[in-house]
Amino acid sequence: MGKRVCIVGAGFSGAVIARELAERGIPSVMLEERSTVGGNCHTERCEQTGVMRHVYGPHIFHTDKEEVWQYVNRFAQMMPYVYRVKAVHADQVYSFPINLHTINQFFGKAMRPEEALDYIQSLAIKGEMEPENFEEQAHAMIGSELYEAFLEGYTRKQWGRSPAELPASILKRLPLRFTYEDNYFNHPYQAIPKEGYTALIENILDHELIQLKLNVVFDLDRGDWAHVFYTGPLDRYFNYQFGRLGYRSLEFVDEVHPGDYQGNVVINYSDQEVPYTRTLEHKHFAYWEQHEATLVTREYPKQCQDGDTPYYPIRLVSDKVLLQHYQEAAQVISDCVTFAGRLGTYRYLDMDQTIAEALKIGRNWTRD
């Protein structure tokens, strides 16, 4: 059979690549350093409540890619789900992302869509140049009052630095609506797998040509592989030889309460004085289930250190310089190693983007 293919990481990227190779008759060995599959999408039942817990934060599958939607439906029953978020500012609860309801409530008005649009445009602070950072983008988009109420404090907590240091692209992902639509996403397909993400990925990996090994740390110096598909941190593969890429990590603090704790799946806490960024009530991810008790998680962002789980690539100017060095090093060994996924490419990727790229990689790779 010859040398085997190695896939590092059992999240969506690794699982989809492994499955595509297997369906082409190419066996692989998958190495996962955790004791579970699913990566940061891992879900499991809370022993105290029976509630399905999103262990590493909320994950709602959303896409406009028909092929990706059909793909996940091969491996799980996808339950339609509308992700609605609330935000607390100055002891008031608002709809979020910012929409017509948020605007009218915040300013104490009852404006129609056109009136609200004109009003927000009158508040916008626009310079002669295109916004270069998060703060400038926010001022140009919604003005100072809404920015300071809903974005500034939250952003400082989430990223651990001034919004003026962050790229404008972070804010461009957030919708601004002049209707009462409070669906967080705009994609036509939005859902959560009925049995959780871990079960979905386990089904993807259920193939005789995929050998899964848990609790195994990939060692660059061990194993004679035909090819390695690496979905771990890009800088770690190269032993941080150019320096460490910047990430934000999270600390999760769980609480069990009776009944319904907050009446919504996620509530953001916009004010900087509140040390956590948001609270998750996991039972609201699975509206088709009934539970007497409830599991609530508070998220505390922090700088990613040794031993922490990297979640969000910061991508400051210094990080982009380092990234270029690592990308050049990755290109040199591209014949024997493919870097994939959020960590392997140092990008913020949604699940559907991750799956689409993994499908392409798995279908196009050929042995020499």
N, C-alpha and C positions, 0 to 999 in steps of 0.2 A: 504493500500500500504506500510505502515511502514515508517521508516526514509528515507529521501532523500539523494542522493549523491550531494556533493558540488564540483564544479570545479572552481578554482580560476585562472582567467586570460583567455582572449579570443584571445590569439595568436594561432599559429599553434598547439602547444602541447595541450592546453585546448580544442580547437575546434575538433581536431581529436579524442581525448579521448571521448568527449561528444557524437560525432557522432557514434563511435563504440559501446558505451554503449546503445545509443538510438536504434540502429539497432538490438541490442540483447534484446530490450524491457525494458531497465533500464532507468528510467527518471533521469534527473539531473537539478540542478540549477546552472547556471554559473554567477559568480560575476566578473565584470570588473570595475576597478576603473577609467578608462578613459571613455570618452564619445563615443568612437568608438571601433570597434573590429579590430583585425589584429595585435595587439602588435606592435613591432618595424618594422613589414612588412607593416604597414598601408599606403595606398595610397589614394590620393584625388585630385580633380581637382583644379588647381590654378585659383582663380576667375579672375585675370587680363588677363591671357593668354589662359586659357582652357586646358593647358598642364597637363597631369597626373603626379603628384608629388610623388616621393618616400620620404615621410615625414621624415623618420628617416635614411636616407642614401640609397645607391643603393642595390637592391636585384635582383639577377638573379638566377632563379631556375636552378639547374644542378644536375644530378644524374646518377649513373650507376645501380640503383635499379629499375628493371622492375615493381615491385609491386607498388612502390611509384610513378613512372611515370604514371601508369594506374590510380592510385588513384586521383592525381590532375586533370587528364583529365576528370574524372567524374564530376567535379565541375566547370571547367573553360575551355575556349578555349585557349590553350597554343600556343603562337606564337613563332616559332623558333627564337632564338636570340644568336648571337655570341658576347661575351663580350670582347671588345678590349680597352685596357688602354694605354695611353701615359704618359711619364714622362718628366718633364722639369728639366734640370740641367744646370747651367751656361748659361742660355738663349738659350739652344738648346733643341729641342724636340726629344725624343727617344721612340722607341718601348719598351713596358714593359708588362709582366715580361721579364727579360733579355733573349734575343734570339740571333740568328746569326746576325740579322740586327743591334741590339744594340751593339754587340761586334765589328762588323766591323766599324760601324759609330764612336763609341767611340775611337777606336784605329787608325782610319784612314786607315783601311786595306780592303782587298777583299778576305778574307780567305774562303776556302771551309769548310764544317762541320768538317772533320777530322783534318784539320789544326787548326781550332778554338778550338777544344777540346784539342789538344796538347798544344796550346798556353795558354789557361786558366789553364790547369793543371800545366804548368810551373810557373804560377803566384801564384798558391795556396800555402797557408802557413799552413802546417799540422804539428801538434805536435805528440808526441808519444802516447798520450791518445786520446780517443774519445772526440770531442768538447763538452764542458760542458755548454756553453752559446751561445747566439745569435752571439756575435762578433767572437768568435772562429769558430763557424759553418760557418759564412760568409767568413772568411779568408780561411778556408779549402775548401770552395766551389768555390769561384771566385777570391780570392786574395784581396789585399788592395785597389787597384785603383777603381774597380767597386763597391766595398763595400762602400767606402767613397763617391762616386758620387751618388749612387742610394739608398743606404740602411741606412747609418749611420744617416744622418740628419733627414730623414723621420721617422726613428724608434725613435729617441730622442723626436721628436714632438709628435708622436702617443702615446708613452708610458710614456713620462715624466721622463725618467731615462736613464742611460747609457745602451747601448746594452749589455755590459758585465754583467749587472745584470739580464738580461732576459733569459729565457730558450731557448735552441737551437731549441726546437720543433716549435717555432713560425716561424722560417725561413724554416723549412722542409716542410711547406705547400705550399711554393712558387716554381713553376717550373723553371728550367733552361734548355733552349733548344738550340741545335746546328743546328736548321733549321730556316727558316723564318716564321714559324708558330707563329701567334700572338694572337691566341685564349687563353684567360686567363685560361680557364678550359680545362680539358682533358676528361670530361664525355661525353658519347654518347648522352644524352638527356640534352638539354639546351634551356630554353624558358622563356618567361614572359607571365603571364595571360593577355589576350587582354583587359579586363575591370579592371585590377588592382588586387592587392592581397586582398584588403578589400572585393571586390565582391566575390572572390574565397572563403574566409573564411565565409562570410555571407551565401554562398550557402551550405557550410559544416554544418553550424549551423541551416539551415532551416529544422527543424524536430519538430514534435509536442511534442516530449518527452524532448526537450531541452528548458528550460526557461532561457532566457538571461536577466540579470539585469545590466545596465550600470550605471556608476557614483556611484558605491557601493564599499567601501573599506572593504575587508575581516577582520572580527574581530574574533580572536581566541576564545574569551569568549562568542560569540553569535552563536546560531544555534546548534541544536541537529542533527548531520549528521550521516548517515550510514558510510560514508567514505568521506574524502577530498582529491582531487587531486590538489596539490598546484604547480603552475608554476611561482610564484613570487620569489623574492630573498630569498635564503635559510636562510641567517643570520637574515633577518627581521622576518621570522616566529618565530624564537626563541628569538626575541627581543634583538638581538645582544649580547647575554649573554656571549659569548666567545670573542667578539670583531667583528669589521667590516671586511668583506672580501674586498679585493682591486679590484676596477673597474676603468676603464677609461670611461669618458663620452664625449659627443660632443656638441658643440654649432654650430647651423646652421644659416648662414646669407644668405638671399635670395636677388637676384637682378633680375630685368626684363630688357631685352634688345630687340631691334628689330632684326629680322632675325635669323641668326645662329651665336652664340657667339664664340664657340671654335672648332666646327667641329667634336667633339667627345663626347661620353657620360661622360667619366671620364678622367681627367688629374691630375696626381700626381705632387706635387711640392717637389722635393727631397732635396733641399737646406734648411738648418736650418734657414737661414735668413728670409725666407718666413714664416709668422706666421701660415698659414693654411696648411693642408696636401694635400688637393685635391679640385678640383672644379667639380661639377656635372652639366651637362646640360640635364635636364629631358626629353626634347622632343626626344632625341636620344634613350631613352628607348622604345619609341613607333614609330618605323619607318613607321608604317602603317597609321599614322595620319599626318595631315598637320596643321601647326600653323604659323601665321604671326610673332608673338612675341615669345620670348623664356625665360624660367626660369632657372637661374643659382644659384647654392648653393655652398657656400664655407664652408668647414668643419674645425672647430677649436677644436682640442682635449683638454681635461682638466681632472683634477682629479675629480672623482665622489664625490660630497658632498651631504649633506641632500637636498632633493628637486630635485636633478639631476637624469636623466635617466641613469641607468647602461647599458653599451653596451659591453665592452670587459673585461672579467675576467683577471686580471694580473697574478695570480698564481705564485707569488714569493714563496720562501721557507717559509716565515712567513705565507703566505696565505694558503699554503698546510697544515701547522700545524693546523691552525684554521679550515680549511675544514675538517680535520680528526675528530675534536671534533664535528662539526656539523653533519657529516655523522654518527657518533656513536649515537648522540642524535636522528637523524632521524630514525635510525634502531630500537631504543627502541619503537617508536610509529608507526612503519610500518604497524601494523594491522589496524590503523585508518587513516593514512595519507600517501599518495604517493607523492613524490617530483619528478617533471618532467620538462623537457625543459632546456634551457640554464641557466636561472636564478635559477631554482629549484635544479640544480645539479652542478652549478658553473663550467660549461664547455663551450668552444667555439664549438657550433654545427651549421652546415649548415642546411638549411631548410629540405633537404631530410633526414638527420640523425634525425632531430627532428620529422618528420612525421613517419619515420620507428619505432622509439622508442614509439611514442604515439600509433601507431597501435597495437603494441605488448602489451602495458599496457591496452588499452581498450578492447582487445580481451581476455586477460588472467585474468582480475580481476573478482572475484566471491564474492558474499555475503556470509557471515558466516551463 
